[in-house]
């Protein structure tokens, strides 16, 4: 049912919705859920005539309530647990199919489901890298919120933030090395838009159509 359910229009709508939700969640601190009022209240009793200065550090300007209760507990942890359950079910179903060697559209069920298993492993690797990249920062945020007296080294926070940004660069690399269709598509995009090389198949097709 995949081809009938996942149409290009529905895929575009889903991607657009994901980006809109991501922007709204990520830009929430700019809409007012931050530590500005808290910092102003802290500084006013000490010096009312001096200029208000903000130290631009992550834990200083970002509200830990936002990062833990809203960001982590709502937008990271539930989807992560749901994805883990889905992948466990996917691997379980593929394992059952490989054991039973059920008939399929392919002449070789072992080869068919072996390919499905490889793709599932690639997606599971993406999920594992996501966990590895994002959990350290959220764990540090939870420590900061629930244990104010606990002092975490700033270098750990910087490393955790770097990992979250680096996660965006990991996925294309994993897709390119593990899934042939993605690798082919990335090479085509690279040659066409960065190396200014046209697709030979598309060029030959266009030439043939022009000649006819």
C-alpha positions as CSV (number, residue, x, y, z in Angstrom):
1,X,0.0,0.0,0.0
2,X,3.0,2.3,0.3
3,X,2.8,3.7,-3.3
4,X,-0.9,4.4,-2.9
5,X,-0.6,6.0,0.6
6,X,2.6,7.9,0.3
7,X,2.0,10.2,-2.7
8,X,4.3,13.1,-3.6
9,X,1.6,15.5,-2.5
10,X,1.2,13.9,0.9
11,X,4.9,13.6,1.4
12,X,5.3,17.4,0.6
13,X,2.6,18.2,3.1
14,X,4.2,16.0,5.8
15,X,7.6,17.6,5.2
16,X,6.1,21.1,5.3
17,X,4.3,20.4,8.6
18,X,7.5,19.0,10.1
19,X,9.4,22.1,9.3
20,X,6.6,24.4,10.6
21,X,6.4,22.5,13.9
22,X,10.2,22.5,14.2
23,X,10.3,26.3,13.7
24,X,7.6,26.9,16.2
25,X,9.2,24.7,18.8
26,X,12.7,25.9,18.2
27,X,11.8,29.6,18.1
28,X,9.6,29.5,21.2
29,X,12.3,31.2,23.4
30,X,12.3,34.1,21.0
31,X,8.6,34.5,21.6
32,X,9.2,35.1,25.4
33,X,9.9,31.8,27.1
34,X,13.5,32.7,28.2
35,X,15.4,34.0,31.2
36,X,15.2,37.7,30.3
37,X,12.8,38.7,33.1
38,X,14.7,36.5,35.6
39,X,18.0,38.2,34.7
40,X,16.4,41.7,34.9
41,X,15.0,40.9,38.4
42,X,18.4,39.7,39.5
43,X,20.3,42.7,38.3
44,X,17.9,45.5,39.3
45,X,18.4,45.4,43.1
46,X,22.1,45.4,42.7
47,X,22.6,48.2,40.3
48,X,19.7,50.3,39.0
49,X,21.7,52.8,37.1
50,X,24.2,50.6,35.2
51,X,23.5,49.3,31.7
52,X,21.8,45.9,31.6
53,X,24.2,43.4,30.1
54,X,23.4,39.8,29.1
55,X,26.0,37.1,29.3
56,X,25.5,35.1,26.1
57,X,25.7,31.6,27.4
58,X,23.3,28.7,26.7
59,X,22.2,28.0,30.3
60,X,22.0,31.8,31.1
61,X,19.6,32.8,28.4
62,X,17.6,29.6,27.7
63,X,15.0,28.6,30.3
64,X,15.6,25.1,31.6
65,X,11.9,24.6,32.1
66,X,11.4,25.1,28.4
67,X,14.3,22.8,27.5
68,X,13.3,20.0,29.9
69,X,9.5,20.1,30.2
70,X,8.6,21.4,26.8
71,X,11.4,20.4,24.5
72,X,12.6,17.1,26.0
73,X,9.5,15.7,27.7
74,X,7.1,16.6,24.9
75,X,9.1,16.8,21.6
76,X,12.0,14.5,22.0
77,X,11.4,11.7,24.5
78,X,7.9,10.5,23.4
79,X,8.8,10.4,19.6
80,X,12.0,8.6,20.6
81,X,10.2,5.9,22.5
82,X,7.6,5.6,19.8
83,X,10.4,5.1,17.1
84,X,12.1,2.5,19.3
85,X,8.9,0.5,19.5
86,X,8.3,0.8,15.8
87,X,11.8,-0.4,14.9
88,X,11.5,-3.3,17.3
89,X,8.3,-4.3,15.6
90,X,9.9,-3.9,12.2
91,X,12.8,-6.1,13.1
92,X,10.5,-8.6,14.6
93,X,8.3,-8.9,11.5
94,X,11.3,-9.1,9.2
95,X,12.9,-11.8,11.4
96,X,9.6,-13.8,11.2
97,X,9.4,-13.4,7.4
98,X,13.0,-14.6,7.0
99,X,12.4,-17.6,9.3
100,X,9.2,-18.6,7.5
101,X,10.5,-17.8,4.0
102,X,7.1,-16.7,2.9
103,X,6.4,-16.1,-0.7
104,X,6.5,-12.6,-2.0
105,X,6.6,-10.7,-5.3
106,X,10.4,-11.5,-5.4
107,X,11.6,-14.8,-6.7
108,X,14.0,-15.0,-3.8
109,X,12.2,-14.2,-0.4
110,X,15.5,-14.5,1.5
111,X,17.1,-11.9,-0.8
112,X,14.0,-9.7,-0.7
113,X,13.7,-9.6,3.1
114,X,17.4,-9.4,3.5
115,X,17.3,-6.1,1.6
116,X,14.5,-4.9,3.8
117,X,16.5,-5.8,6.9
118,X,19.5,-3.8,5.6
119,X,17.4,-0.7,5.1
120,X,15.9,-1.2,8.6
121,X,19.4,-1.4,10.1
122,X,20.3,1.8,8.3
123,X,17.3,3.6,9.7
124,X,18.0,2.2,13.2
125,X,21.6,3.5,12.9
126,X,20.2,7.0,12.2
127,X,18.0,6.7,15.3
128,X,21.0,5.5,17.3
129,X,23.1,8.5,16.2
130,X,20.1,10.8,17.1
131,X,20.1,9.4,20.6
132,X,23.9,9.6,20.9
133,X,23.8,13.3,19.7
134,X,20.8,14.6,21.7
135,X,20.6,12.8,25.0
136,X,23.8,14.2,26.5
137,X,22.5,17.8,26.2
138,X,19.1,16.8,27.6
139,X,20.6,14.9,30.5
140,X,22.7,18.0,31.4
141,X,19.6,20.1,31.2
142,X,17.8,17.8,33.5
143,X,20.7,18.0,36.0
144,X,20.7,21.8,35.8
145,X,17.0,22.0,36.4
146,X,16.5,19.3,39.1
147,X,19.8,19.7,40.8
148,X,20.7,23.5,41.0
149,X,23.6,22.8,43.3
150,X,25.3,20.4,40.9
151,X,28.0,22.1,38.9
152,X,28.6,20.7,35.4
153,X,31.8,21.7,33.6
154,X,31.1,24.2,30.8
155,X,33.2,22.1,28.4
156,X,30.6,19.3,28.7
157,X,27.8,21.6,27.7
158,X,29.8,22.9,24.7
159,X,30.5,19.3,23.6
160,X,26.8,18.4,24.0
161,X,25.7,21.4,22.0
162,X,28.2,20.6,19.3
163,X,26.9,17.0,19.1
164,X,23.3,18.2,18.5
165,X,24.4,20.4,15.7
166,X,26.6,17.7,14.2
167,X,23.7,15.3,14.1
168,X,22.3,17.1,11.1
169,X,25.4,16.3,9.2
170,X,25.5,12.7,10.1
171,X,22.2,11.6,8.5
172,X,23.1,12.3,4.8
173,X,26.4,10.5,5.3
174,X,24.7,7.4,6.8
175,X,22.1,7.4,4.0
176,X,24.7,7.8,1.3
177,X,26.9,4.9,2.6
178,X,24.1,2.5,3.6
179,X,21.4,3.0,1.0
180,X,22.2,2.9,-2.7
181,X,19.2,5.0,-3.9
182,X,20.2,7.9,-1.6
183,X,23.8,7.6,-2.7
184,X,22.8,7.8,-6.4
185,X,20.5,10.8,-5.7
186,X,23.2,12.6,-3.7
187,X,25.8,12.1,-6.4
188,X,23.4,13.3,-9.1
189,X,22.6,16.5,-7.0
190,X,26.3,17.1,-6.4
191,X,27.3,16.7,-10.0
192,X,24.4,18.8,-11.3
193,X,24.4,21.7,-8.9
194,X,28.0,21.8,-7.5
195,X,30.1,20.4,-10.3
196,X,27.8,21.7,-13.1
197,X,27.6,18.3,-14.7
198,X,24.5,17.2,-16.4
199,X,23.0,13.8,-16.1
200,X,24.1,11.7,-19.1
201,X,20.9,9.7,-19.1
202,X,18.8,12.8,-19.1
203,X,20.9,14.4,-21.8
204,X,20.8,11.4,-24.1
205,X,17.0,11.1,-23.6
206,X,16.5,14.8,-24.5
207,X,18.8,14.5,-27.6
208,X,16.9,11.4,-28.8
209,X,13.5,13.1,-28.3
210,X,14.8,16.2,-30.2
211,X,16.1,14.1,-33.1
212,X,12.7,12.3,-33.4
